[in-house]
């Protein structure tokens, strides 16, 4: 029997490190709260195999942020920074 290998994911530990990087790149607590809300469900999946943020989930989140600028606090430049910092982790 063959099993699919799990997709690369940003783990909770990697997420915490990336949050620290974002703080150093000009994000404030409110900005980070918006990011947390966006990815919280992905980080807390009930299945260990599905827990974390995979490439598709990440891309969907970034696309949502870009399309819905009026629904969160992140500027387009901060969205670019988020994509850069987290994109390096996947």
C-alpha positions, -999 to 999 in steps of 0.1 A, spaced: 0 0 0 13 34 -10 7 66 9 10 101 -4 38 120 12 25 150 32 27 184 15 53 208 29 37 230 56 45 259 79 44 243 113 33 261 145 69 265 155 79 280 121 49 302 123 60 316 156 95 323 142 80 340 112 58 362 134 90 374 152 105 382 118 74 402 109 76 422 142 112 432 132 99 442 97 74 468 110 43 447 118 25 456 150 3 435 173 -29 444 153 -13 434 120 -2 401 135 -37 395 149 -51 398 113 -25 373 101 -33 350 130 -71 351 122 -64 343 86 -43 312 93 -56 300 127 -78 272 113 -49 258 92 -25 258 121 -50 240 143 -64 213 121 -76 183 140 -55 159 119 -18 159 125 -12 152 88 -32 183 78 -20 207 106 0 236 94 -2 260 64 5 244 30 13 262 -2 -23 263 -15 -37 276 18 -10 302 20 -16 314 -16 -54 316 -10 -48 336 22 -25 361 4 -50 364 -25 -78 371 0 -57 398 17 -50 415 -16 -86 413 -28 -101 425 5 -78 453 16 -107 472 33 -114 442 56 -81 441 75 -53 464 86 -25 452 63 -12 476 37 -2 462 3 35 466 12 29 446 44 11 419 24 42 417 2 64 414 33 41 386 47 43 368 14 81 370 13 86 359 50 61 331 50 68 321 14 104 312 23 90 287 48 70 265 24 
